């Protein structure tokens, strides 16, 4: 039964991040409702935190990918491409200066 509840909670919590105070309140409530030990409650809470962190990281990664795709569709350049162009322009300016002397 705990496994079913754990899976439900993990699915429900998703990318939520819990503050320490909220986590402690949540732990007390879960212990009372499920009649589990503090150790089991802490283990469940730790799993929830790990899942939330993983989901948050994945969400950030997806957002970065989507922004990069949008920039590419609009004809924008990446920071790496921009840096390469800056170096190339600097080299050309230097070559022009040297050729002018």
N, C-alpha and C positions, 0 to 999 in steps of 0.2 A: 504494500500500500504506500509506503514511504516513497518508493521508486516512482510510482505513478504521480504522486503529488509533486515530487522533485521535478519530474519532466514537465508537468503542467506549469510549475513556477518558473522553470528555466525558459520555457516558451513565452510565458507571460511577461517576464521581466525584460527579456530582450536586451536592448542597449541602454537600459536605465542604469545610472550610477547612483549608488547609495552613499549618503554621508554616514559617518560613523554613528551619529546619534540615531538616524533613521534605521541603520542596520541593527543597532542594539534593540530598538523598539520592535523591529520586524522579528528579530530572534525571540524576544520574549513572547510575542503574539504566536509565533509558530510553535514554540515549546508548549504553550498552553493549549492551543487548538489540536495539535497532533499528539500531545502527551509524549514527547521525545526528550531525550537527555540533552543537556547543554552541549555535550560533545557532538552529538548528531546534528543539533541545530547549527552549531558553528561550522561543521563540515558542509552542511547544505548552504549556508550563507557564503562560505568560501567559493563553492562551486558557482553560485549566482554571480559573485563578483568577477570571477574568471570569465564566465560567459559574457557578462556585460562588457568587460574590457575587450574581449575578442571581437564582439559585435561592433563596438565603437571603432576599433582599429579597422575592421573590414569596411565599415561604412565610410570612414575617412578615405580609405584606399579607392573605393568605388567613386566617391565624389571627385577625387583628384583625376581619376581616369576620365570621368565624364567632362570635366572642365577642359582637360587636354584635348579631348575629341572635339569639343565645341570650338576651341581656339583654332584647331586645325581646319575645321569646316569653314571658319570665317577667314582663313588665310593668314592667321597669326603665326608667329614663330615661337619656338620654345626658348627658354633662357639659354640653353646650350648653343642653339643656332644663332641667337643674338650675340653671344660672347664671341663666337667664331667670326661673325661678320665685323664686330668691333676690332678684333685683332687684324683682320684683313684690311680694313680701312686704315688702321694705324700704320701698317706696313706700306700701303700705297702712298699715304701722306709722307712718310719718311722717304720713300723712293722719289717722290716728286720734289721734295726739298733738296735732296742730294743731286738730282738731275738739274735743278735750277741753279746750282752754285757753280 
